[in-house]
Amino acid sequence: MAMKAAKSPLDKVLGRLDDLDQVNLGILVQRLARERKLLETVFDVIRDGILVLDEEGIISYSNRQGRRIIGLKEEQAGKVSLLRAAPEIARALGLDRKSNSSVAEVVVREMKISYPDQRYVRIYAVPIDDNSSKQDDRKVGLTIVLTDVTEEKVNLEEQLESERVSSIMDLAAGVAHELGNPLNSIHIHLQVLQRSLEKKEKVTPKSKASLSTCLKEVERLDGIISHFLKAIRPTTPDFKKINLLSVIEETVRLREKELSAKKIKIKMEAGAREPVVNGDVEQLKQVFFNIIGNAIDAVPENSDIRIVTGIDTDHIFAQVVDKGVGIRKEDLPHVFEPYFTTKKDGHGIGMMIVHRIVRDHGGDVGIDSKQDAGTVVTVRFPRKSPQHGLLESTNPEASS
């Protein structure tokens, strides 16, 4: 004996419609309306976007998140096709084709869309069959669930970029270390040669001068490598309460020879007497050493470089302002990338190191620049310690 197919709740309700009088029918309609409103409220608060298409590809229903993702206005529901509202998604689902057979299966896809703004979405589309039609010409609607995975994607890309930079730095450190060994050997042999020549009477002053220059250059290269290794090897900051103004002034003194050679004046504009931050003195010196060095390279002789310090609601900041050659608009996004430089003799790691150190201090660094007009580099540090408010707990007045 054949089993009867189980009826759905909707089938049961529809089967009883003929038996309902006008009052009970009104009550049933009100109940269904309340339940629809409840479901719509639930759908509007979930984080995924939901779109329901009819057999013609028209968006018959959309929740709030779904409309936000594709830039659809609420009053457009039931009037606009997905192909018109979100052509990128429609094409990914094959809705741009004449036949809708391509969507009569579950589709899972991740893609980047550009409208209404650029974002990454994960698409889960399930067909809705109209079982009342004949098998050969059955109409197929579609339920689409859209998940915004932009933040997840960006975080992954940042992680990959961080790993890439770390790998480059490890490679650079290894190369620098290997260069140090032959330099030491050259230095030793040059010293032996110098002592040997000094014992001979026929050594010309020119030969002595050349040998002395070689020794000095080897020592200079050794110093550059040591400084390079110290700069690129990430170390945990030794946080202490320090006066940012004092750190900058000390760093300026380290650049005195270059400043004097180009007759550049540093103008300090202190917006606060004691801009106290919690940081690593040596690492912050490295930050301003690099930034001021870039400003020196950018400006002509007899120029001024302004260094402005101050405090706002949440940050202690320092700005290095120059009226030098500036940076092209297309180059600005690449300034913090490893080995990117606009200088002929630049190595392209200075600003990357600046970015890493400032980030490790819980701060941020920004650059505003215009070609042939100048550059402003702004470094901000939080008034609260990056180590769980250590500064406030040790000295409540430090952030006032």
C-alpha positions in Angstrom: 0.0 0.0 0.0 1.4 3.4 -1.0 2.4 5.8 1.8 0.8 9.2 1.7 3.2 12.1 1.5 3.3 14.1 4.8 1.6 17.5 4.5 3.5 20.6 5.4 2.0 23.0 8.0 1.3 25.4 5.2 -0.6 22.7 3.3 -2.7 22.0 6.4 -3.5 25.7 6.8 -4.5 26.1 3.1 -6.7 23.0 3.3 -8.7 24.6 6.2 -9.2 27.9 4.5 -12.6 26.8 3.0 -13.8 25.9 6.5 -12.9 29.3 8.1 -15.5 32.1 8.5 -14.5 35.7 8.0 -13.6 36.4 11.7 -11.3 33.3 12.0 -9.8 34.0 8.6 -9.0 37.6 9.8 -7.4 36.1 13.0 -5.3 33.7 10.9 -4.1 36.5 8.6 -3.1 38.6 11.6 -1.2 35.7 13.1 0.7 35.0 9.9 1.5 38.7 9.6 2.9 38.7 13.1 5.0 35.7 12.4 6.3 37.2 9.2 7.2 40.4 11.1 9.0 38.3 13.7 11.0 36.4 11.1 11.9 39.6 9.3 13.1 41.1 12.6 15.3 38.1 13.3 16.7 38.1 9.8 17.5 41.8 10.0 19.7 41.3 13.1 21.8 38.5 11.9 25.3 39.3 10.5 24.9 37.5 7.2 23.1 38.9 4.2 20.0 37.1 2.8 18.6 37.5 -0.6 15.7 35.5 -2.1 15.2 35.6 -5.8 12.1 34.4 -7.7 12.3 32.4 -10.8 12.9 35.5 -12.9 15.9 36.6 -10.9 14.0 39.4 -9.1 14.9 40.1 -5.5 11.7 39.2 -3.7 13.1 39.4 -0.2 16.3 40.9 1.3 17.3 41.4 4.9 19.1 44.5 6.1 22.6 43.1 5.8 21.9 41.8 2.4 20.8 45.2 1.2 23.8 46.8 2.8 26.3 44.5 1.0 24.8 45.0 -2.5 23.7 48.6 -2.0 20.0 47.9 -2.4 17.3 50.3 -1.2 14.5 48.8 0.8 11.8 50.0 -1.6 13.5 48.3 -4.5 12.7 44.8 -3.1 10.4 43.0 -5.5 11.2 45.4 -8.4 14.9 44.9 -9.2 16.7 41.9 -10.5 20.0 40.8 -8.9 21.6 41.2 -12.3 20.8 44.9 -12.2 21.4 45.4 -8.4 24.6 43.4 -8.1 25.9 42.3 -11.6 29.2 40.9 -10.2 27.4 38.5 -7.9 24.8 37.6 -10.6 27.5 36.8 -13.1 29.3 34.7 -10.6 26.1 32.7 -10.2 25.5 32.4 -13.9 22.4 34.6 -13.8 23.5 36.6 -16.8 22.8 33.6 -19.0 19.5 33.0 -20.7 19.0 29.6 -19.2 18.7 29.4 -15.4 19.8 25.8 -15.3 23.3 26.8 -14.2 22.0 27.9 -10.8 19.9 24.8 -10.1 22.6 23.5 -7.8 24.3 24.6 -4.5 27.0 27.2 -5.2 29.7 28.2 -2.7 32.1 30.9 -3.8 34.3 33.7 -2.4 34.8 36.8 -4.4 35.7 40.5 -4.4 33.0 43.0 -5.3 33.4 46.7 -6.0 29.9 48.1 -5.5 28.7 49.9 -3.4 32.3 49.6 -2.0 35.1 47.2 -2.3 34.7 44.2 -0.1 35.2 40.4 0.0 32.1 38.2 0.3 31.5 34.5 0.7 28.4 33.4 -1.3 26.2 30.4 -0.5 23.4 30.0 -3.0 20.7 27.3 -2.8 18.0 26.7 -5.5 14.3 26.9 -4.6 12.3 24.4 -6.8 8.7 25.1 -7.7 7.4 21.5 -7.3 4.0 22.4 -8.6 5.4 22.8 -12.1 6.1 19.9 -14.5 9.6 18.4 -14.2 10.7 19.6 -17.7 9.8 23.3 -17.3 10.1 23.6 -13.5 10.9 27.2 -12.4 13.9 27.7 -10.0 14.3 30.5 -7.6 17.3 31.1 -5.4 18.2 31.7 -1.8 21.5 33.5 -1.4 23.5 33.9 1.9 26.2 36.6 1.7 28.9 36.7 4.4 31.2 39.8 4.5 34.7 38.4 5.0 36.6 41.6 4.2 38.1 41.9 7.7 39.1 38.3 7.7 40.7 38.7 4.3 42.5 41.9 5.2 43.8 40.3 8.4 45.1 37.3 6.5 46.8 39.6 4.0 48.4 41.6 6.7 49.7 38.4 8.4 51.1 37.2 5.1 52.8 40.6 4.5 54.2 40.6 8.0 55.6 37.1 7.4 57.0 38.3 4.1 58.7 41.3 5.7 60.0 39.1 8.5 61.5 36.7 6.0 63.2 39.5 4.1 64.6 40.9 7.3 66.0 37.5 8.3 67.6 37.2 4.9 69.1 40.7 5.1 70.4 40.0 8.6 72.0 36.9 7.4 73.7 38.6 4.4 74.9 41.5 6.7 76.3 39.0 9.1 78.2 37.1 6.4 79.6 40.4 5.0 81.0 41.1 8.5 83.3 38.1 8.4 85.4 39.1 5.2 85.4 42.7 6.4 87.1 41.6 9.6 89.6 39.6 7.7 90.4 42.5 5.4 90.8 44.8 8.3 93.3 42.5 10.0 95.3 42.1 6.9 95.4 45.8 6.3 96.7 46.4 9.8 99.4 43.8 9.2 100.3 45.5 5.9 100.3 48.9 7.6 102.7 47.8 10.3 104.9 46.1 7.7 105.1 49.3 5.5 105.9 51.5 8.5 109.0 49.5 9.1 110.3 50.4 5.6 111.9 53.7 5.0 110.8 54.1 1.3 107.0 54.3 2.0 105.6 57.4 0.3 103.1 59.6 2.2 100.6 58.9 -0.6 100.8 55.1 0.1 100.3 55.7 3.8 97.3 58.0 3.2 95.7 55.4 0.9 96.2 52.6 3.4 94.8 54.8 6.2 91.8 55.5 4.1 91.2 51.8 3.4 91.3 51.1 7.1 88.9 53.9 7.9 86.5 52.8 5.2 86.5 49.2 6.4 85.8 50.4 9.9 83.0 52.6 8.6 81.4 49.6 6.7 81.7 47.5 9.8 79.9 50.2 11.7 77.2 50.4 9.1 76.6 46.6 9.3 76.5 46.7 13.1 74.0 49.5 13.0 72.0 47.8 10.3 71.8 44.5 12.3 70.8 46.3 15.4 68.1 48.2 13.6 66.4 45.4 11.7 66.4 42.7 14.4 63.1 43.0 16.2 63.5 43.4 19.9 60.9 43.8 22.7 60.9 47.5 23.7 62.3 48.2 27.2 59.5 50.5 28.3 60.3 53.3 30.6 58.8 56.7 31.3 60.7 59.2 29.0 60.4 62.8 27.8 59.9 62.6 24.1 61.2 66.1 23.6 64.6 65.1 25.2 64.8 62.1 22.9 64.3 64.3 19.9 66.8 66.9 21.0 69.4 64.2 21.6 68.7 62.7 18.2 69.2 66.1 16.5 72.6 66.3 18.1 73.5 63.0 16.5 72.8 64.6 13.1 74.8 67.9 13.8 77.5 67.2 11.2 75.0 66.7 8.4 73.0 69.7 9.5 76.1 71.9 9.6 77.3 70.7 6.2 74.1 71.8 4.5 73.6 74.8 6.8 70.2 73.5 7.9 68.5 74.9 11.0 66.2 72.9 13.2 63.3 74.8 14.7 61.8 73.1 17.7 58.1 74.0 18.6 57.2 72.4 21.9 53.5 72.3 22.5 54.1 70.8 25.9 57.0 71.1 28.4 57.1 67.4 29.2 55.5 65.2 26.6 56.0 62.0 28.6 55.6 58.6 26.8 56.3 55.1 27.8 58.9 53.8 25.4 62.3 52.4 24.7 64.8 55.3 24.5 67.2 53.7 21.9 64.4 52.6 19.7 62.7 56.0 19.7 66.1 57.6 18.8 66.2 55.2 15.9 62.7 56.4 14.8 63.6 60.1 14.8 67.2 59.5 13.5 65.6 58.0 10.3 62.9 60.6 9.9 65.2 63.6 10.4 67.7 62.0 8.1 65.1 61.8 5.4 64.2 65.4 5.9 67.9 66.5 5.7 68.2 64.6 2.4 65.0 66.2 1.0 65.8 69.9 1.6 68.3 72.1 -0.1 71.1 74.0 1.7 70.2 76.9 4.0 66.8 75.4 4.7 64.7 75.0 7.9 63.3 71.8 9.4 60.5 72.2 11.9 59.9 69.7 14.7 56.6 70.1 16.5 55.6 68.3 19.6 52.3 68.4 21.5 49.5 66.5 23.3 45.9 66.0 22.3 43.1 64.0 23.9 44.5 60.5 23.3 48.0 61.0 22.0 51.4 62.6 22.4 52.6 63.5 18.9 55.7 64.7 17.1 55.8 66.2 13.6 58.9 66.6 11.4 58.1 69.2 8.8 60.3 70.0 5.8 59.9 72.0 2.6 61.9 69.7 0.4 61.3 67.7 -2.8 58.3 65.9 -1.4 57.0 62.5 -2.4 54.9 61.7 -5.5 51.3 60.8 -4.9 51.7 57.3 -6.5 54.8 56.6 -4.2 53.1 57.4 -0.9 51.4 54.1 -0.4 54.7 52.3 -0.7 56.8 54.3 1.7 56.7 51.7 4.5 57.4 48.8 2.2 60.8 47.1 2.5 63.5 48.2 0.0 61.3 50.9 -1.5 63.1 54.2 -1.8 63.0 57.3 -3.9 66.6 58.2 -3.2 69.5 57.2 -5.4 71.6 56.0 -2.5 68.7 54.9 -0.3 68.4 51.4 1.1 64.7 51.4 1.6 64.4 50.0 5.1 64.5 53.2 7.2 60.7 54.0 7.2 59.9 50.3 7.5 61.9 50.2 10.7 60.2 53.4 11.8 56.8 51.9 11.2 57.7 48.7 13.1 59.0 50.5 16.2 56.1 52.9 16.4 53.6 50.1 16.0 55.4 48.1 18.8 54.9 51.2 21.0 51.2 51.1 20.4 51.4 54.2 18.1 51.0 55.1 14.5 52.9 57.1 11.9 51.5 59.0 9.0 53.0 60.9 6.0 51.5 63.9 4.2 53.5 65.0 1.2 53.3 66.9 -2.0 55.9 66.7 -4.7 58.1 69.9 -4.8 56.3 71.3 -1.8 57.5 69.3 1.2 56.6 66.5 3.6 55.1 66.2 7.1 55.8 63.0 9.1 53.5 62.6 12.1 54.3 60.1 14.8 51.7 59.5 17.6 52.0 57.6 20.8 49.2 56.7 23.1 49.0 58.7 26.4 48.2 55.4 28.0 51.0 52.8 28.2 50.8 49.9 25.6 51.5 47.6 28.6 48.1 47.7 30.1 48.2 51.2 31.4 51.5 50.8 33.1 52.2 54.6 32.9 49.0 55.5 34.6 49.4 53.0 37.4 53.0 54.1 38.2 52.4 57.8 37.9 48.8 59.1 37.5 50.0 62.6 36.8 52.1 61.5 33.8 49.3 61.7 31.4 47.8 64.9 32.6 
